[in-house]
Amino acid sequence: MTTTLTVLGLAAGISIAVLLIIAGATPTAPKPRTHRNTWSRIRILMGSTRRLQLALLGLALGIGAMLISEWVMMIVLGPIIAVGLVAFFRESTPRIDLEVLTALDTWTRSLVGLTVGGGLTLTDAITASLDSAPPALRGSVSRLVARIEAQQPLERAMRLWADEIDDRLADVIAATIIQGSRLRQGGVAKSLSSLADSVQDHVRVREDVEAERAMPRWVVRVVAVISTGMLVLGMLNPATAAPYATPLGQVVLVLLVGAFMLTLLWMRRISAGRPIPRFLNINEELTS
């Protein structure tokens, strides 16, 4: 009895550690400090109500699996597998949507057309570009135009716009427009034309990178499905299940599954990559 309780305690500790690492893989925004009951603290510890619900569902499935296989540790493996599999299959979106990057390319080219072909000044071109702005940028461009019409300095308005997009490419566009506003009309057109080509190349590279990152994520999902299927088959096969029915076998099983899930989570996180750091700050002047 003492051995069984020790094994259960050890496995429960391992499973809680794995669940916390999985829950912490996706950062959440800080919330105001309020009075919380026990349930709220548990939910915050798990990261979200959805993860807590998945853990409870996994617990129920684990109890059912324990009754079938006599593997006591399925009680703690159930929540790990439930939360982990959903984390692996959750679509990993880029920090900024590729649709927004394409929209930035389209909008930059529209500015070139309005300044070079239409002969408009930079601020007039930005205002006129609102009508043809891509849907993904219409909101941010609309607020940019509103700031310009409210007589806000163009540099300040562009910095706020870049902050809304929150991507290095938007910083490059904003910085070029800010610098261009200090040049003569011909210099502005030349700067914007060069910028449009640069933005197009940047978007193409980002699309290729995201396509390459999609393959490792797909591999992780396939491996997770196959491994889960093997675990279920092994659980239903008496010859395979027998060694893991012992207390030591249960601990080994939890260690193997926990290590495997953490490895898959690590593979998924490195496939997501890191965002390119921004360089434009609202409160800093752009040197010419």
N, C-alpha and C positions, 0 to 999 in steps of 0.2 A: 504493500500500500504506500509506504514511504517512497519507494522508488518511483512508483507511478506518479505521485504528487510532484516529486522533483522533476521528472521528465516533463510533466504538464507545465510546471512553472517555468522551466528553461525554454520550452517551445513557445509559451505565451510571450515571454520576453523578447525572443527573436522575432516573432510575428509582429508584435507591436512596433519594434524598431523598423522592420521592413515597411509596415504601413505608414509610419511617420515619414520615412524617406520618400516613399511614393507620393504621399500627400504634399510633401514639401517641394516636389519637383516643379510644381506650377505655382509661382509666387502670387499672392493675393494682395490687393490694395489694403492699407491699414484702415480700420474703421474707428469711429469715435468710441471712447471708453464709456461703457454703460454697465449697469448692474446685470450680471449674468447668473443663471441658475446652472445646475450641474449639466443638464442636457446641452445648454448653449456652450459650455466650456468644452464638452466632448466634441461638439460639431466644429468649433473653431480649431480644436486640436487636429481634427481630421482634414481641415481645409475647406470643407463645404458640406452642406446637407446631403448632396448627391453622393459624395464619397461615403458618408456615414450610412446612407441607405444601402449602398452597394456592399459595404462591410457586413451589415445585418443580413442582407440577402445571402452573401457568401457564408455567413455563419449558419443560416438555416440549411443551405445546401451541404455544408460540411457535416452537419449533424446527420443528415440523410445518408451521406456517403459513409460516415462512420458506422451506421447501423448495417450497411451493406457489406463493407470491407473489414470491419472490426479494427480499422485504423483510427485510434483515438485522436491522433494529431490532425485529422481532417477537420476537426472543430476550429483549429487555428489556421490551417492551410486554406480553408474555404474563403475567409475574408481577404487573405493575401492574394489569392488567385483572382477573385472577383474584382477587387480594386485595381490590381495590376493589369489584368487583361483590358479593362476599359481604358486605362491610361495608355496602353500600347496602341489601341485601336482608335483613340481620339485623334482626329485629324490635326496634324501639327501645321498651323498656318504660319506663314512668314511674319516677321515683325511688322512689315507694311505689305499690304496686298499688292500683288503684281498688277492688278487693274489700276491701282493708284499710280504706280510707276509709269504705266502706259499712258495714263491720263496726263501726267506731268510732261511727257514727251509731246503729246498732242497740243497741250496748252502752250508750251514753249514755242512750238512751230507756228501757232496762231499769232503769238506776239511778234514773231519775225515777219509774218505776212502783213500784219497791221502797221508795223513801223517801217519796213522796207517798201512793201507794195502800196500800203495805204498812206504813207507819209505822216502818220500820227506821232505825237510825242509819246514818251514812255508811259506817262500816267494815263493819257487818253487811250492808249492801246490796251492797257490793263482793264480800264473801264469797259471798253468795247468788246473785250474778249469774254465778258461774262455771258453774253448771248450764245456763244458757241462753246463754252466751257464743257468738258466731258462731265457726265453725271457724278463720277467719283470725286470730282474737284469742285463741283458747282457751289456747294455750301461754303467751302473755305475761300473760294474766289469771290463769292458774294460778300462775305465779311471783309475781305481785303478791299473791295471796291467801296464798301460803306465807310471804311476807315479813311480811304483817300478822299472821298467826297465830304467827310467831316473835317477836312483840312489837317488830318494827322500827317506828320512827316513821313515821306515814302520809306525811309530807312526803318523807322519804327514799325510801320505797317507790314513791311516785308518780313521783318524779324518775327512778328507775331504770327504771320501766315506760315512761316517755316516751322514755328513751334507747333502749330496745329497739325501739320503733316508729320512732324517728328521723324525725319529721315535725312540722312546726309545729302541725298540728291536734292531735296528741297532747299537745304542750306546752300548748295552750289548755285541753284537757280536764283535764290534770293540775293546772294552775295554778288552775282553777276549783274542783276538788275540794279542793286544799290550802287555798284561801281559805275554802271552804265549811266545812271542818272546824273553823274558828275561829269560826263563827257558830252561832246557835241553830238548832234543827231547822227552824223555819219559813223562816229565811233560806237554809238549805241547799237546801230544796226549790225555792224561788224561783230560786236561782242555777242549779240543775241544769235546771230547765224552760227558762230563757232559753238555757242552753248547748245544750240539745237542738235548739232551733230554729236556733241559729247554726251548729251542726255540720251540720245537714241542708242549709242554704243553701250552706255551704262545699263540701260534697260535690257538690252539683248544679253549682256553678260549675267545680269541678275536672273533672268529667265533660265539661262543655261545652268546656273548654279542650283537653282531650285529644282530643276528637272533631275540633276545628278543626286541631290539630297533625297529625292523621293524614293529612289531605289533602296537605300539602306533601311528606310522606314518600312517599306513593303517587306523586306527580308525579315525584319524583326517581327512583324505581324504573322508571317507564315510560320516562322520558328515557334512563336508563342502558341499558335493553333495546333501545330504538330505535337509539341511537347505536352500540351494539355490533353490531347487525345491519347498520347502514350501513357500519361498518368492514369487516365480513366480506364484504359484497357488493362494496365498493370494492376489496378485496384480490383478489377473484376476477375482477374486470373488468379486462382488460389495458389498456384505454384510461385508466381511472382510476388504475390501479396504476403506470403508467409514470413519471409525474412524481416519485413518491415512491421510485423505485428508485435515484435518484442519491444520493450522499452528503449533499448539502444537503437533498434531499427527505426523507431519513431523519431528519435532525435536526429539521426542521420537523414531521414526523409525531410524533416523541416529545414535542416541546414542546406540540403541540396536544392530544395525548391526555393528557399529564400535567396541563396546565392545566385541561382539561375535567374530569378526575377530581377534582382538588382543588376545583373549583367545586361539583361535585355533593356532595362531602364537606362543604364549608362550608354548603351549603343544608340538608343533613341535620342538621348540628349545631345550626344556629339554629332548626330546627323542633322540636328537643327541649326548648328553653327552659331556664330556670334554676330550681333549687329555691328555695322560699321559705325564707329563713333562720330558724333556730330561735332561741328566746330563753331557754329554760329550761336552767339549768346545774346539775349535781348539787351542786356545792360552793358555790353561792350561795344565800343565804336569800331567800325571796320576801317582799317588803315588803307589808304590808297597806295 
